[in-house]
Amino acid sequence: MYLNINRVEFVVTNLCTGQCKHCSVGHKIKETGHIQYERMKHILDKLCKRFSIQSVMCFGGEPLLYYNEVKEIMREASGCNIPKRQLITNGYFNKDPQVIRQAVIALKDAG
C-alpha cells in the first residue's frame, strides 16, 4: 500500500465563541473536549521521519481557547522544519488583554 502524507491538520476543539450559521460543526460548538498535546507529543516528529510534511494546521471551533496546546503543536512543527504552519481562528478567545498578549507572544515564540 502506498501512502504519502504531506499535510497534518489538528481539530483542537469543537468549542467555539462564535455562533456562525455556516459552521459545519455548529451542533457541537458547546462541546468542551480538546486535544491534549501530552497524549500526542512527538507525533509530528515521527511523521516527519517517514514523510515529507509540508504543512500543519490547527483549527476546529476556536483553537485559541486552548492556545497552549496550539503553541506546543506549532513548536513541534517548527522544530521539524515544517515550512507551512497555519491557524484558523476567529480571534475571539479571551477578553483579558494580558491573556491575549500572552497567547500571541507564546505562538510567536513557538514559530
N, C-alpha and C positions, 0 to 999 in steps of 0.2 A: 504494500500500500504506500502511495506517495502522499506526503503531507508537507506543505510549505507554508509555514506561518510567518507573516511579516508584520502583523499588527495585533496588538493586545488591547482590549477595552475592558475597563472595570466599571461595573454599575456599583457605585459606592453605597448608595441608599436609594430607596424609593421615597423617603420622607422629603417633603418639599414645602417651601414657604409660599409658593405660588398656587394659584387655583386655575391654571390655564385650561381653557376649554379644549384646546387642541392636543393636550398631553396624552401620550399613548399609554401611560400607566396611571392616569388620573384617579382611577378607582383604588389605587394603592398608596396615594401620597401621604396617608396618615400612618403608614407602617413605620415603625421606629428601628427596625433592624439595619445593620450596616456592615460593610466589610471590616474585618479586624485584621490589620496588617500583620500582626504577630502570627496569625494562623497561616499566612501565605508568604511570609518572609523568604526572600531569595528566589521566588518563582520566576521573576524576570531574568535573573542571573542564570538560572537553569535553562530557560528558554533560549537566551542569547547564545549559550554554548552550543546549542543544537540548530538554531535557525538564525537567519539574518533579520532580526526585528528592527523595523524602521520607524515604528510609530506606537505610542502608548497614549491612551485617552482615559480620563476619568469623567464620568457623568452619572446620571441617574435621575433622582429627584433633584435635590440640591446638594451636591457633593461637599460643598464647603461647610455644611453643618458638621462635618467630620473632617475638618481640614488637616488634622494631624495624620489621619490615615492617607489622605491625598498627598501630603508632604512626604511621607515615607515611600509611597509608590513612586513619586517623581524623583526622590533622592536615589532610589534604586535604579530607575530608568536612566538618570543622568550618569550614575556610576557605570552603567552598562554601555554608555555612549550611544544610546538610542537617540537618533537625531531629531525626531519629531515628538514633542510631548505636549499634549493638549488637555484642556479642561473646559467642559461645558458647564456654565453656571449662569444663574440669573443675577448673581452678585448680591443677593439679599439673604445673608445667613446669620447676621447678628446686628443689633442696634448699637452696641457699645463700640465707639471709635477705637478704643485701645485694643479690643479683641480683633477688630478688622485689621488694624495696623500689624498686630502680632501675626495674624494669618498671612498677610501679604509678605511680610519680611521672611517668615518661615518658608513660604513657597518659593520666593526669590532665591533664598539660600540653598534650597533643595535642587535648584537648577531649572 
